[in-house]
C-alpha cells in the first residue's frame, strides 16, 4: 500500500505543477521512500502523517519505469574528456633521394619474373639491397631485366663488393655499372 502511495506521489509529481502534498495514513510503522526529481533526489521518512514538500521550479516529467522503486538516472559528465588539438606526427621515416653512383650487376634476363625471383633470392641469402632494372637494348630490339646490387657513391666500394661476389658466391661475370643509387637525406 505504501509503495503504491509512493508511486502515485511520483506520478503526481511528474504530471502536476509543483506544490506541497500532504497525505494521512493509518497508524503503520515508518517506511522510507525515495522521491526522484530530474534535478535532485530526496529520501523522506514516512511516519503516521507524512509531509512531502517540493520546490516550485518547473522540470520535465520523469520517465516512466516498470519497476516499483524509482532509481536516479545515471549522471553524465558535463564536459567530455579533452582531446589533443592535433594529431601526433607518425614516426619519421628516412627520406631517400637518388644520386649518381655505382652498383654491381649480377644477372640479366628477358623475363621479369626470373629477374625478380633471382633478386629475392639474393636479398634473402646475402642480406643486401638488390634491384631489378628494366632496360631496352635497341641493338637487339629486346628489353632486359637486370639485377643489380648495392648503393655505392664511389667506384672503389662497388669494385670491392664485385670482388666479394665473385669469390664468395661464384658469380664470375659480375661487373660494376654506373647507375642512380639511393641515399638517405
Secondary structure, 3 states (H helix, E strand, C coil): CHHHHHHHHHHHHHHCCCCCEECCCCCCCCEEEEEECCCCEEEEEECCCCEECCCCCCCCCCCCCCCCCCCCCCCCCCCCCCCCCCCCCCCCCCCEEEEEEEEEEEEEECCHHHHHHHHHHHHHHHCCCEEEEEEEECCCCEEEEEEEEEEECCHHHHHHHHHHHHHHHCCCCCEEEEEEEEEEC
